[in-house]
Amino acid sequence: MSTDLFWQALTNAQPQLQQMEIRDVMEAINALLEPHFPKLAAELQGKTEDGVYDLIITAHGATEHFQDVMSLTQTAPKLTMFSNVTAFRARTEMGEFGMSMDNFSLSPDDVLVGHYADAGRVGLQLWFAKPIPQDMVDHARHMSFILLDHAIGEYDFAIKIGPVEFMEDEPGQDTVSLAAFPAVLDHFWRDELGHTALFPTGENEWTGFELVSNTDPDDKLLVQRNESAMALVGRADMLWRVQVDVVLDNKDDLEAAREFEDQLETLLAQTQEGITSQITLHGNVRSMNWHVSDVETALAKAHKLAQNFAPLEFDISSEFDPQWQDYLRWVS
């Protein structure tokens, strides 16, 4: 495995790395990382008197590579040179944090943030709290994105934030400085959007609706969305979607598919490793979806259970979906 090869290479390189300055250490680690995970990067934080760092693995916010970040950090061995190996850049304390570029400076207090619900995620509107020279507007906007990433952390920026728009009009009264925004985001995500990260108990709550094609009124898509699953959106261990498709030829097939759903839901929910997210019916194809923490275990359970429902033929697949895009597309 690439993870094993990288960690072995880093383990072997530790004696040389311990003799280097931090910038050279980071460059050397990234050189070791590049052949195995070219889309990832390593960053270092701190250094104790014993020469021990915190090692951070980042994908620079690219969600398509988050799986590699998590696989790499989860397989990290005990290393004498690193006290912690962490996935994603964490939030930075915004107290005195700021940036300068071409004799222009921008601090978190110079950026005002407004927020709103956007299909289960958080849309942002940004204003500048001080005049920006016209020739520095593009720089200032770029710097604002960097500050935002530091303020709320790489994972939250990629997973929880939807559209980001720079505004030209006067800011509204409900804006806050970027320095104060992380706490506002946490409250809004949990208390307003309902993403509590707590696994729901009791009966699931469902919403159902029908979508009809504009060109063919007989082309209908029936959607059932599990509202209870909304609590788990964005949780860092529920990153995979398992989909099970089955063709229904008669009423008995439908009853069997529903029984399969109930049994797999029970298998996954009793250990809190997965939850039904949505079910769709398009023509005679029923698509059942679960968001899960351990995709290999969930797939194995689905395949094993499917053997009990012959002659139905199930098409079982999975997708890395950390943003819950397939679920949130049904949220208005």
C-alpha positions as CSV (number, residue, x, y, z in Angstrom):
1,M,0.0,0.0,0.0
2,S,1.1,3.6,-0.7
3,T,0.4,4.5,2.9
4,D,2.8,1.8,4.2
5,L,5.5,2.8,1.7
6,F,5.3,6.5,2.7
7,W,5.4,5.8,6.4
8,Q,8.3,3.4,6.1
9,A,10.2,6.0,4.0
10,L,9.5,8.7,6.7
11,T,10.5,6.4,9.5
12,N,13.8,5.7,7.8
13,A,14.4,9.4,7.1
14,Q,13.9,10.5,10.7
15,P,17.6,10.5,11.7
16,Q,18.5,12.9,8.9
17,L,15.3,15.0,9.4
18,Q,16.1,15.6,13.0
19,Q,19.3,17.5,12.0
20,M,17.4,19.9,9.7
21,E,15.7,23.3,10.2
22,I,11.8,23.2,10.0
23,R,11.6,24.5,6.5
24,D,14.0,21.9,5.2
25,V,12.2,19.2,7.2
26,M,8.9,20.1,5.6
27,E,10.3,20.1,2.1
28,A,11.9,16.7,2.7
29,I,8.7,15.2,4.0
30,N,6.8,16.5,1.0
31,A,9.4,15.0,-1.3
32,L,8.8,11.7,0.3
33,L,5.0,12.2,0.0
34,E,4.9,13.2,-3.6
35,P,5.5,9.8,-5.3
36,H,2.7,8.2,-3.3
37,F,0.2,11.0,-2.8
38,P,1.0,13.9,-5.3
39,K,-2.2,15.8,-4.4
40,L,-1.5,15.9,-0.7
41,A,1.0,18.0,1.3
42,A,2.6,17.9,4.7
43,E,2.8,20.8,7.1
44,L,4.5,21.1,10.5
45,Q,3.5,22.9,13.6
46,G,5.4,23.6,16.8
47,K,8.6,22.1,18.0
48,T,9.4,21.0,21.5
49,E,12.8,21.1,23.2
50,D,13.1,17.5,22.2
51,G,12.7,18.3,18.5
52,V,9.1,16.9,18.2
53,Y,6.6,18.4,15.8
54,D,2.9,18.0,15.0
55,L,2.6,16.7,11.5
56,I,-0.5,17.8,9.5
57,I,-1.6,16.2,6.2
58,T,-3.6,18.5,4.0
59,A,-5.4,18.2,0.6
60,H,-5.7,22.0,0.4
61,G,-9.5,21.7,0.7
62,A,-9.9,19.4,-2.3
63,T,-12.6,17.0,-1.1
64,E,-11.8,14.5,-3.8
65,H,-8.6,13.8,-2.0
66,F,-10.0,13.8,1.6
67,Q,-10.1,10.0,1.5
68,D,-6.4,9.8,1.0
69,V,-5.8,12.3,3.8
70,M,-7.8,10.2,6.2
71,S,-6.3,6.9,5.0
72,L,-2.8,8.2,5.5
73,T,-3.4,9.7,9.0
74,Q,-5.3,6.6,10.2
75,T,-2.4,4.4,9.3
76,A,0.4,6.5,10.8
77,P,2.8,4.6,13.0
78,K,4.4,5.8,16.2
79,L,7.1,8.2,15.2
80,T,9.7,9.6,17.6
81,M,9.9,12.9,15.7
82,F,6.1,13.7,15.6
83,S,3.8,13.9,18.7
84,N,0.6,13.9,16.6
85,V,-0.3,13.2,13.0
86,T,-3.4,15.1,12.1
87,A,-5.8,15.1,9.1
88,F,-6.5,18.6,7.7
89,R,-5.4,22.1,8.8
90,A,-7.2,23.0,12.0
91,R,-8.6,26.4,12.9
92,T,-6.1,29.1,13.7
93,E,-6.6,31.4,16.7
94,M,-7.5,34.7,15.0
95,G,-6.3,37.0,17.8
96,E,-3.3,38.7,16.1
97,F,-3.5,36.8,12.8
98,G,-3.2,38.7,9.6
99,M,-1.7,38.8,6.1
100,S,0.4,41.2,4.1
101,M,0.9,41.2,0.3
102,D,2.6,43.9,-1.8
103,N,2.5,46.4,1.1
104,F,-1.2,45.7,1.7
105,S,-2.4,44.1,4.9
106,L,-5.6,42.4,5.8
107,S,-6.7,41.1,9.2
108,P,-9.7,39.1,10.3
109,D,-11.3,42.2,11.6
110,D,-11.1,43.8,8.2
111,V,-13.5,41.1,6.7
112,L,-17.2,41.1,7.7
113,V,-19.3,37.9,7.2
114,G,-23.0,37.4,6.6
115,H,-24.4,33.9,6.4
116,Y,-27.5,32.0,5.3
117,A,-28.8,28.5,4.7
118,D,-28.1,27.1,1.3
119,A,-29.5,23.6,0.7
120,G,-28.2,22.2,4.0
121,R,-24.9,24.0,3.8
122,V,-23.9,27.6,4.7
123,G,-23.7,30.3,2.1
124,L,-21.4,33.3,2.9
125,Q,-21.5,37.0,1.9
126,L,-18.3,39.0,2.5
127,W,-17.7,42.7,2.9
128,F,-14.5,44.6,3.6
129,A,-14.6,46.7,6.7
130,K,-12.0,49.2,5.3
131,P,-11.5,50.8,2.0
132,I,-9.6,48.6,-0.5
133,P,-7.5,50.3,-3.3
134,Q,-8.9,49.3,-6.7
135,D,-5.7,47.7,-7.8
136,M,-5.7,45.5,-4.6
137,V,-9.3,44.2,-4.8
138,D,-8.3,40.9,-6.3
139,H,-5.5,40.5,-3.9
140,A,-7.8,41.3,-1.0
141,R,-10.4,38.7,-2.1
142,H,-7.7,36.1,-2.4
143,M,-6.4,36.9,1.0
144,S,-9.9,36.8,2.4
145,F,-10.2,33.1,1.3
146,I,-6.9,32.3,2.9
147,L,-8.0,34.0,6.1
148,L,-11.4,32.2,6.0
149,D,-9.6,28.8,5.6
150,H,-7.5,29.5,8.6
151,A,-10.4,30.8,10.7
152,I,-12.8,27.8,10.2
153,G,-10.3,25.1,9.3
154,E,-9.8,23.1,6.1
155,Y,-12.4,20.5,6.7
156,D,-15.2,22.8,7.7
157,F,-14.5,25.2,4.8
158,A,-14.7,22.4,2.3
159,I,-17.6,20.5,3.8
160,K,-19.9,23.0,5.4
161,I,-19.5,26.1,3.3
162,G,-21.5,26.6,0.1
163,P,-21.3,29.6,-2.2
164,V,-19.1,32.6,-1.1
165,E,-19.9,36.0,-2.6
166,F,-18.1,39.3,-2.2
167,M,-20.7,42.1,-1.8
168,E,-20.5,45.7,-3.1
169,D,-23.4,47.2,-1.1
170,E,-23.4,48.2,2.6
171,P,-23.1,45.3,5.0
172,G,-26.2,44.2,6.9
173,Q,-26.6,44.5,10.7
174,D,-26.3,40.8,11.2
175,T,-22.7,40.6,10.0
176,V,-19.8,39.7,12.2
177,S,-16.0,40.0,11.8
178,L,-14.2,37.0,10.4
179,A,-12.5,36.7,13.8
180,A,-15.9,36.1,15.5
181,F,-17.4,34.0,12.7
182,P,-16.3,30.5,13.7
183,A,-18.5,30.5,16.8
184,V,-21.4,31.8,14.7
185,L,-20.9,29.1,12.2
186,D,-20.9,26.3,14.8
187,H,-24.1,27.6,16.3
188,F,-25.8,28.0,12.9
189,W,-24.7,24.5,11.7
190,R,-25.9,22.8,14.8
191,D,-28.9,24.7,16.0
192,E,-30.4,26.2,12.8
193,L,-29.5,23.6,10.2
194,G,-29.9,20.6,12.6
195,H,-26.5,19.0,12.0
196,T,-26.0,18.0,15.6
197,A,-23.6,15.0,14.8
198,L,-25.7,12.9,17.2
199,F,-26.8,9.6,15.9
200,P,-30.6,9.7,15.8
201,T,-32.6,7.4,18.0
202,G,-36.2,6.1,17.6
203,E,-38.1,6.1,14.4
204,N,-36.7,7.9,11.4
205,E,-38.7,10.9,10.0
206,W,-39.3,10.9,6.3
207,T,-40.3,13.4,3.6
208,G,-41.6,12.2,0.3
209,F,-42.2,14.1,-3.0
210,E,-42.5,13.5,-6.7
211,L,-40.6,15.1,-9.5
212,V,-42.0,15.1,-13.0
213,S,-40.1,15.6,-16.3
214,N,-40.8,18.9,-18.1
215,T,-40.8,17.0,-21.4
216,D,-42.5,13.7,-20.5
217,P,-45.2,13.8,-17.9
218,D,-45.0,10.0,-17.5
219,D,-41.3,10.2,-16.5
220,K,-41.6,10.5,-12.7
221,L,-39.0,10.3,-9.9
222,L,-40.3,9.5,-6.5
223,V,-38.0,10.6,-3.7
224,Q,-38.1,9.7,0.0
225,R,-35.6,11.6,2.1
226,N,-34.7,10.6,5.7
227,E,-34.9,13.9,7.6
228,S,-33.3,12.2,10.7
229,A,-30.1,11.7,8.7
230,M,-29.7,15.5,8.6
231,A,-28.2,15.3,12.0
232,L,-25.1,13.5,10.6
233,V,-24.4,15.7,7.6
234,G,-20.8,16.9,7.9
235,R,-19.7,14.4,10.5
236,A,-16.1,13.4,9.8
237,D,-16.7,9.7,10.1
238,M,-19.8,9.5,7.8
239,L,-18.1,10.1,4.5
240,W,-19.2,7.2,2.3
241,R,-22.5,6.6,0.5
242,V,-23.6,3.0,-0.3
243,Q,-26.2,2.6,-3.0
244,V,-28.3,-0.5,-3.7
245,D,-30.3,-0.6,-6.9
246,V,-32.9,-3.3,-7.7
247,V,-35.4,-3.7,-10.6
248,L,-38.9,-4.4,-9.4
249,D,-41.1,-6.4,-11.7
250,N,-44.1,-6.8,-9.4
251,K,-45.6,-6.1,-5.9
252,D,-43.8,-9.0,-4.3
253,D,-40.5,-7.6,-5.5
254,L,-41.3,-4.3,-3.8
255,E,-42.1,-6.0,-0.6
256,A,-38.9,-7.9,-0.7
257,A,-36.9,-4.7,-1.4
258,R,-38.5,-3.0,1.5
259,E,-37.6,-5.9,3.8
260,F,-34.0,-5.7,2.5
261,E,-34.0,-2.0,3.4
262,D,-35.3,-2.6,6.9
263,Q,-32.8,-5.4,7.6
264,L,-29.8,-3.5,6.3
265,E,-30.8,-0.4,8.2
266,T,-31.0,-2.4,11.4
267,L,-27.6,-4.0,10.8
268,L,-26.0,-0.6,10.2
269,A,-27.9,1.5,12.8
270,Q,-27.5,-0.8,15.7
271,T,-23.8,-0.2,15.7
272,Q,-24.2,3.4,14.5
273,E,-22.1,2.8,11.5
274,G,-24.7,3.9,8.9
275,I,-28.1,5.4,8.3
276,T,-30.5,5.4,5.4
277,S,-30.3,8.7,3.7
278,Q,-32.7,8.5,0.8
279,I,-34.7,6.2,-1.4
280,T,-35.8,6.9,-5.0
281,L,-38.0,5.1,-7.5
282,H,-37.5,5.9,-11.2
283,G,-39.6,3.7,-13.4
284,N,-39.2,0.2,-11.9
285,V,-35.7,0.8,-10.4
286,R,-35.6,1.4,-6.7
287,S,-32.4,3.0,-5.4
288,M,-31.7,2.7,-1.7
289,N,-28.9,4.8,-0.1
290,W,-27.0,4.7,3.2
291,H,-24.3,7.0,4.5
292,V,-21.8,4.9,6.4
293,S,-18.5,5.2,8.3
294,D,-16.8,1.9,7.3
295,V,-17.6,1.4,3.6
296,E,-16.0,-2.0,3.4
297,T,-17.9,-3.4,6.3
298,A,-21.2,-1.9,5.0
299,L,-20.6,-3.3,1.5
300,A,-19.9,-6.7,3.0
301,K,-23.1,-6.6,5.0
302,A,-25.1,-5.5,2.0
303,H,-23.7,-8.3,-0.2
304,K,-24.3,-11.0,2.4
305,L,-27.8,-9.8,3.1
306,A,-28.7,-9.7,-0.6
307,Q,-28.0,-13.5,-0.8
308,N,-31.2,-14.0,1.3
309,F,-33.4,-12.2,-1.2
310,A,-32.9,-14.3,-4.4
311,P,-34.1,-14.1,-7.1
312,L,-33.9,-10.3,-6.8
313,E,-30.6,-9.0,-8.2
314,F,-29.1,-6.1,-6.4
315,D,-26.6,-3.7,-7.9
316,I,-24.5,-2.6,-4.9
317,S,-22.0,0.2,-5.2
318,S,-20.3,3.0,-3.2
319,E,-19.1,6.5,-3.6
320,F,-16.9,8.8,-1.4
321,D,-19.3,11.6,-0.7
322,P,-18.0,13.7,2.3
323,Q,-20.3,16.7,1.4
324,W,-23.4,14.5,1.3
325,Q,-24.1,15.9,-2.1
326,D,-26.4,13.1,-3.2
327,Y,-28.5,13.7,-0.1
328,L,-28.5,17.5,0.0
329,R,-29.5,17.8,-3.6
330,W,-33.0,17.1,-2.5
331,V,-32.9,19.9,0.2
332,S,-34.5,23.2,-0.9
